Amino acid sequence: MTAPTLAKVSVLFARLLFVATALLLPGASSLANDAAPGGIPAYGYEIVRAFPHDPKAFTEGLFYKDGFLYESTGIEGHSSVRKVLLETGQVVQKQDLPAADFGEGIVDWADKLIVLTWRSQLGYVLDFNSFGFRRTFRYTGEGWSLTRNDTEIFMSDGTSELRVIDPETLRETRRIRVTAQGRPVDQLNELEWVKGEIFANVWQTDRIARIDPGTGRIIGWIDLAGLLRSQGPVTGKPDVLNGIAYDHGHDRLFVTGKLWPWLFEIRLVRK
């Protein structure tokens, strides 16, 4: 075998080894396919800053408003709505949900906070300032998350469809079918409205989907693998990535997870 032939074999072996390694990494092969020509753009991240987060908070809903984080937590008997100082993670205001309820998504509208529960088919409307209970409302199926723009509220239920909710009546008006290259994508969890897009955690993954609300198409994947461990070893039993908040005034993106000791401000980087 000549030297040029040996060189070609070595290059081929290196390429095969690279592909095999990529296939063994969680999500690596699918991200590579999505980022291919004609595919869906993929983004990584840079950490701007890490903030303390309550490691006992089973984060379900999250948003940022006027210098504070508003967070809803889950687990029966531990579900709550919280107002949290970003810099320290200190809970400055809290309302517990009834012990039988598993709290889920949260969103603000006018002078109200709207909160979902997982399987009770029951939601709560709280006073934004006092966190006092105002009333309840009903919906079918499961409640997972909420976000909003200036005219509508969007709700996830674990399926590949997002429900569009009238903010005044809290009744469903239509649905958005979410797809990636024509295929439905389910397990859509925590939502956030970011510059005309809907960002959605995909449950039990390190991915966030960037969704065009007009078409339902996923127009970008954000890969947050390794984010939690970036601060060193983690004690306790942190759960999955879940929780997105956007500071519209200062263009800051925050993410966290269930039982995570950190909340991260990140900057997206195109892969």
C-alpha positions, -999 to +999 in steps of 0.1 A: +000+000+000+015+034-010+020+063+013-008+084-003-032+055+001-023+052+038-029+089+042-064+086+027-073+056+049-061+076+080-083+106+070-113+083+064-108+066+098-106+100+115-139+111+099-156+078+108-144+082+144-157+117+146-192+106+133-193+077+157-184+099+186-211+124+177-237+097+175-228+086+211-233+121+225-269+129+236-286+151+210-254+156+191-264+138+159-298+154+157-283+189+163-258+183+135-286+173+111-307+203+121-278+226+114-270+211+080-278+230+048-315+233+045-320+223+081-328+242+113-301+265+127-286+254+160-273+277+188-250+272+217-245+296+246-222+318+265-228+324+302-230+360+310-236+356+347-249+330+372-273+340+399-284+321+430-316+301+427-336+282+454-325+246+450-358+235+466-379+253+439-393+228+414-395+255+387-425+253+364-431+289+352-409+319+351-409+355+338-391+388+345-408+421+351-397+454+366-365+441+382-380+409+397-384+373+387-419+358+390-418+320+395-443+292+399-433+259+415-447+224+414-452+192+434-483+187+455-480+203+489-451+224+477-466+244+449-463+282+451-462+315+433-431+336+441-416+371+436-378+367+436-349+391+437-328+384+406-294+393+422-297+371+454-325+346+446-343+358+478-381+352+478-397+385+488-433+375+483-450+341+482-484+325+478-489+288+483-513+269+462-538+244+477-519+213+488-538+191+463-526+211+433-494+206+413-485+241+402-475+248+366-471+278+343-475+314+352-480+347+333-491+382+341-519+401+324-528+437+335-532+435+373-534+398+375-513+367+377-526+336+359-515+302+371-520+267+358-521+234+375-509+201+360-538+176+360-565+193+380-579+211+349-580+241+371-563+275+370-561+304+394-562+341+389-542+360+416-539+397+422-506+408+408-497+431+438-510+412+468-509+376+454-544+372+468-567+347+451-593+363+429-610+334+411-605+301+393-610+290+358-613+257+340-597+241+309-595+205+295-564+184+295-532+192+312-517+226+320-480+230+315-469+266+308-480+301+298-465+331+281-479+362+263-475+390+238-494+422+238-527+407+227-528+370+235-517+343+259-501+311+248-504+278+267-485+245+264-500+212+275-473+187+268-484+180+232-472+194+199-499+221+200-499+254+217-532+268+228-540+305+222-560+320+251-581+351+252-566+371+281-600+384+294-621+353+292-592+328+295-609+307+269-591+289+241-595+306+207-573+285+184-542+263+184-507+264+169-493+231+156-455+230+163-434+212+138-397+208+129-392+202+092-428+190+089-428+167+119-447+175+151-426+182+182-443+174+215-433+177+252-433+215+248-430+228+283-420+263+298-427+291+273-413+326+269-421+353+243-388+366+230-386+392+202-416+379+183-408+342+188-419+317+214-391+299+232-401+265+246-382+241+268-385+205+254-392+184+285-365+160+296-339+175+272-313+202+272-330+219+243-351+250+238-371+253+206-374+287+189-409+288+174-425+311+148-459+317+163-473+325+129-466+292+113-457+269+143-424+260+126-393+256+148-368+281+133-339+274+157-327+249+183-308+261+214-286+234+230-279+241+267-260+208+274-235+212+303-250+245+316-258+233+351-224+217+356-206+248+344-204+260+380-188+229+393-202+198+411-238+201+421-252+187+453-287+175+459-309+161+431-314+187+404-340+178+378-344+189+342-338+222+325-370+242+328-376+280+331-371+308+306-374+345+313-366+375+291-359+411+302-374+430+273-360+463+285-323+452+286-323+423+261-313+397+287-322+360+285-324+339+317-327+301+321-328+277+350-341+242+359-361+223+384-343+222+418-313+240+402-291+261+426-284+286+397-302+308+373-282+318+343-281+348+321-269+335+287-260+348+253-269+327+223-241+317+199-248+303+164-232+269+158 
